[in-house]
Amino acid sequence: MEKYPNKNCAHYILYSTSACHLCEQAEAILLDLPLSTDIVLEVIDIAEDDQLVAQYGIKIPVLQCQQSTQELCWPFDHTQVQAFILSNTTK
């Protein structure tokens, strides 16, 4: 199975963890956006991976575009997320 079966989709990962109110706010922002169907959003709990905890432990929530590997670190709002997605889908 391919990791990204639809190569035309932009794949974004939200690195977060449970019991994190900032992560909940970030996810709410992402779910509230009128995202196109060409975007895949995956939420990954960093607590399940020691390497992710070391990398993102004090930075979460972090939104990452898988194709460009660019990251948008908290704090961010609707406008910043939309601009981040637009800048990564037009490349």
RAVENPE-V10516 format. One record per backbone hydrogen bond with DSSP energy under -1.0 kcal/mol. NH is the residue of the N-H (numbers start at 1). CO is the residue of the C=O. E is the energy in kcal/mol with one decimal. If there is no record, write none. Layout:
BEGIN
<<NH,CO,E> <NH,CO,E>>
END
This chain:
BEGIN
<<9,6,-1.7> <10,38,-2.7> <12,40,-3.4> <13,64,-2.8> <14,42,-3.0> <15,62,-3.1> <16,44,-2.7> <24,20,-2.1> <25,21,-2.0> <26,22,-2.4> <27,23,-2.6> <28,24,-2.1> <29,25,-2.1> <30,26,-2.3> <31,27,-2.7> <32,28,-1.4> <35,33,-2.1> <39,36,-1.2> <40,10,-3.0> <42,12,-2.5> <44,14,-2.5> <46,16,-3.0> <48,45,-1.5> <49,46,-2.1> <53,49,-2.2> <54,50,-2.3> <55,51,-2.0> <56,52,-3.3> <57,53,-2.0> <59,56,-1.6> <60,56,-1.8> <62,15,-1.7> <63,72,-2.6> <64,13,-3.1> <65,70,-2.5> <66,11,-3.0> <69,65,-2.2> <72,63,-3.1> <74,61,-1.6> <81,77,-2.4> <82,78,-2.6> <83,79,-2.3> <84,80,-2.3> <85,81,-2.7> <86,82,-2.6> <87,83,-2.6> <88,84,-1.3> <89,85,-1.6> <90,86,-1.2>>
END
